[in-house]
Amino acid sequence: MDKRWSLQGMTALVTGGGSGIGHAIVEELAGFGAIIHVCDKSETLLNQSLTEWEKKGFQVSGSICDVSSRPEREKLMRNVSTMFNGKLNILVNNAGGLRTKPTIEYGADDFSFHISTNIESAYHLSQLSHPLLKASGVGNIIFISSVGGVVSMDCGSIYGLTKGT
């Protein structure tokens, strides 16, 4: 552990932590001593990551959660509250979704998917976590964006909209 920084005893929730950027965030936070709960939509990726982190001695638990679902977000936060005794220090809104298509091919379902996964989930989880963050005395919320929100990329116009807000 880096002697300059310590998150010893701090708690964190990282959404979409089973792979990619979320996985790397968990590695960093755990490396500084944080106790972390990870949620991911993919049971396979989550279980692979949990096994890897256990071998490294990291304090990481996990659960399956589709953050686009309001009831699943509410269940997640109830579980996190129970696990961390009503306190949370760090919420990382990392989970996101992407459906790449030409703009004229997007349908209403694609629009709803991007909005509920990339915007609504982060907003709602921030609301739900507020009492836990406040109770911890040291609360932080981190939002993961994308360069796709500020420059033209081949990731789809709706994704760009949701990551640039």
Long-range contacts (C-beta under 8 A, 24 or more apart in sequence): 1-31, 1-32, 1-33, 2-31, 2-32, 5-32, 6-32, 6-33, 7-32, 7-33, 7-34, 7-89, 7-90, 8-32, 8-33, 8-34, 9-33, 9-35, 10-34, 10-35, 10-89, 10-90, 10-138, 11-35, 11-36, 11-37, 11-84, 11-87, 11-88, 11-89, 11-90, 11-136, 12-36, 12-37, 12-88, 12-89, 12-90, 12-91, 12-92, 13-37, 13-38, 13-39, 13-76, 13-80, 13-88, 13-90, 13-91, 13-92, 13-125, 13-129, 14-38, 14-39, 14-92, 14-94, 15-39, 15-40, 15-65, 15-67, 15-92, 15-93, 15-94, 15-95, 15-121, 15-125, 16-40, 16-41, 16-67, 16-94, 16-95, 16-96, 17-46, 17-49, 17-62, 17-92, 17-94, 18-42, 18-45, 18-46, 18-48, 18-49, 18-62, 19-45, 19-49, 21-94, 21-144, 22-92, 22-94, 22-95, 22-144, 23-49, 25-92, 25-94, 25-144, 26-53, 26-58, 26-60, 27-53, 27-58, 29-90, 29-92, 30-56, 30-58, 30-59, 30-60, 31-58, 34-59, 34-89, 34-90, 35-59, 35-60, 35-84, 36-60, 36-61, 37-61, 37-62, 37-63, 37-79, 37-80, 37-83, 37-84, 38-62, 38-63, 39-63, 39-64, 39-65, 39-67, 39-76, 39-95, 40-64, 40-65, 40-95, 41-65, 41-66, 41-67, 41-95, 67-95, 67-117, 67-121, 67-125, 68-97, 68-113, 68-116, 68-117, 68-120, 68-121, 69-116, 70-124, 73-121, 73-124, 73-125, 73-128, 74-128, 76-125, 77-125, 77-128, 77-129, 77-132, 80-129, 80-132, 81-132, 84-132, 86-131, 86-132, 86-135, 87-132, 87-135, 87-136, 88-129, 88-132, 88-133, 88-135, 88-136, 88-139, 89-133, 89-136, 89-138, 89-139, 89-140, 90-139, 90-140, 90-141, 90-142, 91-125, 91-126, 91-129, 91-133, 91-139, 91-140, 91-141, 91-142, 92-142, 92-144, 93-121, 93-122, 93-125, 93-126, 93-141, 93-142, 93-143, 93-144, 94-142, 94-144, 95-121, 96-144, 96-146, 96-162, 96-163, 98-155, 98-156, 98-159, 99-156, 99-158, 99-159, 100-154, 100-155, 100-156, 100-159, 101-156, 103-156, 103-157, 103-158, 106-156, 106-157, 106-158, 110-158, 111-158, 114-158, 114-159, 114-161, 114-162, 115-158, 115-162, 117-162, 118-159, 118-162, 118-163, 119-162, 119-165
